[in-house]
Amino acid sequence: MRPKLVTTFGEGYRLVHFRQDAVAAATVAVVALPLSMAIAVASGVSPERGLYAAIVGGFVVSLLSGSRFQIGGPAGAFIVLVAATAAQFGVDGLLLTVMMSGLMLTLLGVLRLGSLIRHVPHAVTVGFTCGIAVIIAASQLKDLGGFHLSAAEPGPLIAKLAALGGALATLTPAALALGSGSASLIFLLRRYRPTWPGMLIVVVGASLAAALLRLPVETIGSRFGSLPHGLLAPRLPDVNLQLVLHVLPAALSFTLLGGIESLLSAKVADGMTGRKHRSNMELIAQGLANIASALFGGISVTGTMARTATNVRAGAVSPLSGIMHSTFLLLFILIAAPLASFIPLAALAGVLLVVSWSMAEKAEFVRLLRDWRTAAVMLTTLGLTLARDLTSGIVAGCMLAVVLAAFKPAAPKERN
């Protein structure tokens, strides 16, 4: 129950380590900047709320984390939950949900229940991850094609696709070209220039193209206005017993997904570095980070695999890299926030298409199909995630996995 930052400094921290962490922090900040705004927009809230989560929540995660390399911030996996919660309960209801989830995660860590979350079946994890990837991709089609809907965009997948199909006549060719071109260029840069900050390059390039060519596309500025210069003053969301009871199921979903995502991310970092994270301390860090994020108006925070892996590859040696990454993002909104107004939403949609493609565990999906038991669990989780919601998919998948494990025939005993 001790943060890795304390352990790292106790082992000896020198100037050369600080330089390595600073380089890694700058690299991760370049990735996190467009991604945090894109996730917030896709979640139905203004882009600065994604940056608040990355700055405040990311700072607290790294300060208290049970992993040396974990980077916290808004995650694509939460887009569906955040969007549904914000649509149903408004921003205050969303912030209350994030805060309640933070309290639950902290309690799980204090009670040393982190190991239980790690026992979620692998087939369930692959199933809901693929389901979330499909939902994220579908949620970006409107901005990718610049569609104009006569009514609010439906939340359910089938209804959403039907509404977009009915609005094909409103497609904006410039938005489609910008969005699909952005996604394609990111894939090309990842293949041929993997060390370059592809997402940032693409977002800057798309913004310049849209402004110089006067393309008829929607931007962050046209939809949300200018980003504020700095953080909001901390405040508690409106709290009353009725609202608490209404958002409780959503808070439980946030807690379950946040715990799974953060511990999976820490496990990925362990595999890349040979280190071992402290799962209970990690849950406490994630919980307190969500509370802090909500106080400053940010959306949900969790350990993010893409940014954590980037941190490791960039040469980070301690949690100080995550703290500095949050500082760099804070400097952006203090100095250069007005520039974000020129970012086309189609380009951010292209970024999230790449995210959804990357997060879907395609090789694992195919491998798990080879055994009927794992296939049944994975497809049940996937189907219910798409048809109903994430919580239903995870619960049903776990229950089916338990039933199949109970009735699995025992291996035959060897004869002497």
Salt bridges, closest charged atoms under 4 A:
GLU11 OE2 - ARG68 NH2 2.95
ASP92 OD1 - ARG235 NH2 2.83
ASP143 OD1 - ARG223 NH2 2.86
GLU153 OE2 - LYS160 NZ 3.39
GLU218 OE1 - ARG223 NH2 2.96
ASP270 OD2 - HIS277 ND1 2.59
GLU364 OE1 - HIS122 NE2 2.57
GLU364 OE1 - ARG367 NH2 2.87
